Amino acid sequence: MCRWLAYVGAPVEMAALVLRPKHSLVRQSLSAQHGVTPVNGDGFGVAWWGNRPEPGRYRDTLPAWNDSNLRSLTEQIESRLFFAHVRASTGTETSRSNCHPFTYDRMAFMHNGQIGGWGQIRRAVEALIPDHLYAQRQGTTDTEALFLLAVANGMVEDPLGGLARAVGQVRGEMEAAQITQPFRMTAAMSDGQRIVCARWSSDHQSPSLYSAESSSINSFTGNDLGLEHAWLILSEPLDEEGDGWSPVAEGSALIVSSDSAVCLPFAPEMPR
């Protein structure tokens, strides 16, 4: 499984969260503590918002711990909202087009988990994606397909609803194919103004997900960043002890901006 983090708040150098903490995301790419696979070396990606409505993005197939460009970029770029992701493939090839985050217009999306029996339903799920969106598909992952399906279901205007409807459609295809393997996910999406995250699984064994606000972020990074009104959502804590981080509950969603946070229940919206 993959590891990811999402930040929103006052502009901060990305390296302060991606590289420098004791158990940073780059460190997690080598030795994750809360994931099924300890090594997440099948590529990485970052997306960030600056002065334009659409995000900038950098992805590559090198392991995150072995890419000097990632270090250089994150030490130079300050952003008020950014995503970072390290990948452990669940069966698809290691290629740049399969690395997260995925983007469309002003939206970005990343995911940790797996759609059970993906090979059996891939064709059926992809057939649900409208032609104009399917033309945007560059890779072969279940994540990218889920993202484009969510966009088709209104994610740009209604991120949580679009995702819930897309997950419901995928679950419908799984049931029709009599797939018993679980659908597990933590997902994050953003339009550059807020972060919307969801943690859900069909067997109630979702991948780990945690949150922290300003004072905790300052403490856990080992540096007083002086952050106020900031939020961090991530797969596992940035310190090895893990004390003080707030787990995101199973079957729930977080909607966070620099000055607000709302927790809501999340469940697939099954097709009628």
BELLIN-V908248 format. One record per pair of residues at least 12 apart in sequence whose ideal C-beta (glycine too) atoms are under 10 Angstrom apart, sorted by the first residue. I is the first residue (numbers start at 0). J is the second residue. Records with the same first field share a line. If there is no record, write none. Layout:
I: J, J
//
This chain:
0: 31, 33, 34, 35, 36, 39, 86, 87, 89, 110, 111, 112, 113, 183, 184, 185, 206, 207, 234
1: 27, 28, 31, 34, 36, 39, 41, 42, 43, 84, 85, 86, 87, 88, 89, 98, 99, 109, 110, 111, 112, 113, 142, 185, 206, 234
2: 24, 25, 26, 27, 28, 31, 32, 33, 34, 36, 39, 43, 63, 83, 84, 85, 86, 87, 111, 206, 207, 233, 234, 235
3: 24, 27, 39, 43, 44, 82, 83, 84, 85, 86, 99, 100, 109, 110, 111, 185, 186, 187, 196, 206, 208, 232, 233, 234, 235
4: 16, 17, 23, 24, 27, 45, 81, 82, 83, 84, 85, 109, 187, 209, 231, 232, 233, 234, 235, 237
5: 46, 80, 81, 82, 83, 84, 100, 107, 109, 187, 188, 189, 194, 195, 196, 210, 230, 231, 232, 233, 253, 255
6: 47, 78, 79, 80, 81, 82, 83, 194, 211, 216, 226, 229, 230, 231, 232, 233, 255
7: 48, 78, 79, 80, 81, 189, 191, 192, 193, 194, 228, 229, 230, 231, 232, 255, 256, 257, 258, 260
8: 78, 79, 80, 212, 213, 216, 224, 226, 227, 228, 229, 230, 231, 255, 256, 257, 258
9: 77, 79, 213, 224, 225, 226, 227, 228, 229, 257
10: 47, 49, 76, 77, 78, 79, 80, 81, 226, 229
11: 76, 77, 78, 79, 81, 216, 220, 224, 225, 226, 229, 231
12: 73, 74, 75, 76, 77, 78, 224
13: 45, 47, 69, 72, 73, 74, 75, 76, 77, 78, 81, 82, 83
14: 69, 70, 71, 72, 73, 74, 75, 76, 77
15: 73, 74, 77, 216, 220, 221, 222, 224, 226
16: 73, 81, 83, 216, 219, 220, 224, 231, 233, 237
17: 43, 45, 63, 69, 70, 72, 73, 74, 81, 83, 85, 237
18: 63, 64, 69, 70, 73, 74, 83
19: 73, 74, 220, 221, 222, 237
20: 216, 219, 220, 221, 222, 236, 237, 238, 239
21: 219, 220, 221, 236, 237, 238, 239, 240
22: 219, 235, 236, 237, 238, 239, 240, 241
23: 63, 64, 83, 220, 237, 238
24: 39, 43, 45, 63, 73, 83, 84, 85, 233, 234, 235, 237
25: 39, 43, 62, 63, 64, 65, 66, 69, 70, 73, 83, 85
26: 63, 64, 85, 237, 239
27: 39, 63, 64, 85, 233, 234, 235, 236, 237
28: 40, 41, 42, 43, 62, 63, 64, 65, 84, 85, 86, 87
29: 62, 63, 64, 65, 85
30: 64, 239
31: 85, 87, 207, 234, 235
32: 207, 235, 236, 239, 241
33: 206, 207, 208, 209, 234, 235, 236, 241
34: 85, 87, 111, 206, 207, 234, 235
35: 87, 89, 111, 112, 113, 183, 206
36: 87, 88, 89
37: 87
38: 62, 64, 85, 87
39: 62, 63, 64, 84, 85, 86, 87, 88, 111, 234
40: 60, 61, 62, 63, 64, 65, 85, 86, 87, 88, 93
41: 60, 61, 62, 85, 86, 87, 88, 89, 91, 92, 93, 94, 97, 98
42: 58, 59, 60, 61, 62, 63, 66, 84, 85, 86, 87, 88, 93, 94, 95, 96, 97, 98, 99
43: 57, 58, 59, 60, 61, 62, 63, 64, 65, 66, 69, 83, 84, 85, 86, 98, 99
44: 56, 57, 58, 59, 63, 69, 82, 83, 84, 85, 86, 95, 97, 98, 99, 100, 101, 102, 107, 109
45: 57, 58, 63, 69, 72, 73, 76, 78, 81, 82, 83, 84, 99, 100, 107, 109
46: 58, 78, 80, 81, 82, 83, 84, 99, 100, 101, 102, 106, 107, 108, 109, 189, 191
47: 72, 73, 76, 77, 78, 79, 80, 81, 82, 83, 100, 107, 191
48: 78, 79, 80, 81, 82, 105, 107, 189, 190, 191, 192
49: 76, 77, 78, 79, 80, 81, 191
51: 105, 191
52: 104, 105, 190, 191, 192
53: 102, 103, 104, 105, 106, 107, 190, 191
54: 78, 80, 81, 82, 100, 102, 104, 105, 106, 107, 189, 190, 191
55: 72, 76, 78, 81, 102, 107
56: 82, 98, 99, 100, 101, 102, 107
57: 69, 72, 73, 76, 83, 95, 98
58: 84, 86, 94, 95, 96, 97, 98, 99, 100, 101, 102
59: 95, 98
60: 86, 92, 93, 94, 95, 96, 97, 98
61: 93
62: 85, 86, 93
63: 83, 84, 85, 86
64: 85
69: 83
79: 191, 192, 229, 257
80: 107, 189, 190, 191, 192, 193, 194, 230, 255, 256, 257
81: 100, 107, 189, 194
82: 99, 100, 102, 107, 108, 109, 187, 188, 189, 194, 232
83: 99, 100, 109, 233
84: 98, 99, 100, 101, 107, 109, 110, 111, 142, 187, 234
85: 98, 99, 111, 234
86: 98, 99, 109, 111, 140, 142
87: 111
88: 140
89: 111, 112, 113, 114, 117, 140, 141, 142
90: 113, 117, 118, 139, 140, 141
91: 117, 138, 139, 140, 141, 142, 143
92: 138, 139, 140
94: 137, 138, 139, 140
95: 137, 138
96: 136, 137, 138, 139, 140, 143
97: 137, 138, 139, 140, 142, 143
98: 138, 140, 142
99: 111, 138, 140, 142, 143, 146, 187
100: 142, 146, 187, 188, 189
101: 135, 136, 137, 138, 140, 142, 143, 144, 145, 146, 147, 150, 188
102: 135, 146
103: 132, 135, 143, 146, 147, 149, 150, 154, 155
104: 135, 150, 155, 190
105: 155, 189, 190, 191, 192
106: 146, 149, 150, 154, 155, 158, 161, 188, 189, 190, 191
107: 146, 187, 188, 189, 190, 191, 194
108: 142, 143, 145, 146, 147, 149, 150, 154, 158, 162, 186, 187, 188, 189, 195
109: 142, 146, 185, 186, 187, 188, 189, 196
110: 140, 141, 142, 143, 145, 146, 162, 184, 185, 186, 187, 188, 197, 206
111: 142, 183, 184, 185, 186, 187, 198, 205, 206, 207, 208, 234
112: 141, 142, 145, 181, 182, 183, 184, 185, 186, 198, 199, 200, 205, 206
113: 141, 142, 180, 181, 182, 183, 184, 200, 206
114: 140, 141, 142, 144, 145, 166, 169, 170, 172, 173, 178, 180, 181, 182, 183, 184, 201
115: 141, 169, 170, 173, 176, 178, 179, 180, 181, 182, 183, 200, 201, 202
116: 172, 173, 176, 177, 178, 179, 180, 181, 182
117: 139, 140, 141, 144, 145, 169, 173, 178, 180, 182
118: 141
119: 172, 173, 176, 177, 178, 180
120: 141, 144, 169, 171, 172, 173, 174, 175, 176, 178
121: 139, 140, 141, 144, 172
122: 172
123: 168, 169, 171, 172, 173, 175, 176
124: 141, 144, 145, 147, 148, 165, 168, 169, 171, 172, 173
125: 144, 147, 148
126: 172
127: 144, 147, 148, 151, 152, 165, 168, 169, 171, 172, 270
128: 143, 144, 145, 146, 147, 148, 149, 150, 151, 165
129: 147, 148, 150, 151
131: 151
132: 146, 147, 148, 149, 150, 151
133: 147, 148, 151
134: 147
135: 147, 150
141: 169, 182, 184
142: 184, 186
144: 165, 169
145: 162, 165, 166, 168, 169, 182, 184, 186
146: 161, 162, 165, 186, 188
147: 165
148: 161, 162, 164, 165, 166, 168, 169
149: 161, 162, 163, 164, 165, 166, 168, 169, 186, 188
150: 162, 165, 188
151: 164, 165, 168
152: 164, 165, 166, 167, 168, 268
153: 165
154: 188, 190, 195
155: 188, 190
156: 190
157: 195
158: 186, 187, 188, 189, 190, 193, 194, 195, 196, 197, 252, 254
159: 188, 195, 196, 197, 252, 253, 254, 263, 265, 268
160: 268
161: 188, 195, 268
162: 184, 186, 188, 195, 196, 197, 199, 252, 265, 267, 268
163: 197, 199, 252, 265, 266, 267, 268, 269
164: 267, 268, 269, 270
165: 186, 267, 268
166: 182, 184, 186, 197, 199, 201, 265, 266, 267, 268, 269
167: 266, 267, 268, 269, 270, 271
168: 267, 268, 269, 270
169: 182, 184, 267
170: 182, 201, 267, 268, 269, 270
171: 267, 269, 270, 271
172: 270
173: 201
174: 201, 269
178: 201
179: 201, 202
180: 201, 202
181: 200, 201, 202, 203, 204, 205
182: 199, 200, 201, 202, 205, 267
183: 198, 199, 200, 201, 202, 203, 204, 205, 206
184: 197, 198, 199, 200, 201, 205, 206, 208
185: 197, 198, 199, 200, 205, 206, 207, 208, 209, 232, 233, 234, 247
186: 198, 199, 206, 208, 252, 265
187: 208, 232, 233, 234, 253
189: 255
192: 256, 257
193: 230, 253, 254, 255, 256, 257, 259, 260, 261
194: 230, 231, 232, 253, 254, 255, 256, 260
195: 232, 252, 253, 254, 255, 261, 263, 265
196: 208, 210, 230, 232, 233, 247, 251, 252, 253, 254, 255, 262, 265
197: 247, 250, 251, 252, 253, 254, 263, 265, 266
198: 232, 246, 247, 248, 249, 250, 251, 252, 253, 265
199: 249, 250, 251, 252, 264, 265, 266, 267
200: 249, 250
201: 267
203: 249, 250
204: 249
205: 247, 248, 249, 250, 251
206: 234, 235
207: 233, 234, 235, 236, 241, 244, 246, 247
208: 232, 233, 234, 235, 244, 245, 246, 247, 248, 249, 251, 253
209: 231, 232, 233, 234, 235, 236, 237, 241, 243, 244, 245, 246, 247
210: 230, 231, 232, 233, 244, 245, 246, 247, 253, 255, 260, 262
211: 229, 230, 231, 232, 233, 236, 237, 243, 244, 245
212: 226, 227, 228, 229, 230, 231, 245, 255, 260
213: 225, 226, 227, 228, 229, 230, 231, 257
214: 226, 227, 229, 243
215: 229, 230, 231, 236, 237, 243, 244, 245
216: 229, 230, 231, 237
217: 229
218: 237, 238, 243
219: 231, 236, 237, 238, 240, 241, 242, 243, 244
220: 237, 238
221: 237, 238
226: 257
227: 257, 258
228: 256, 257, 258, 259
229: 255, 257, 258
230: 253, 255, 256, 257, 258, 259, 260
231: 244, 255
232: 245, 247, 253, 255, 260
233: 247
245: 262
247: 262, 265
248: 262, 264, 265
249: 265
250: 264, 265, 266
251: 263, 264, 265, 266
252: 264, 265, 266
253: 265
//
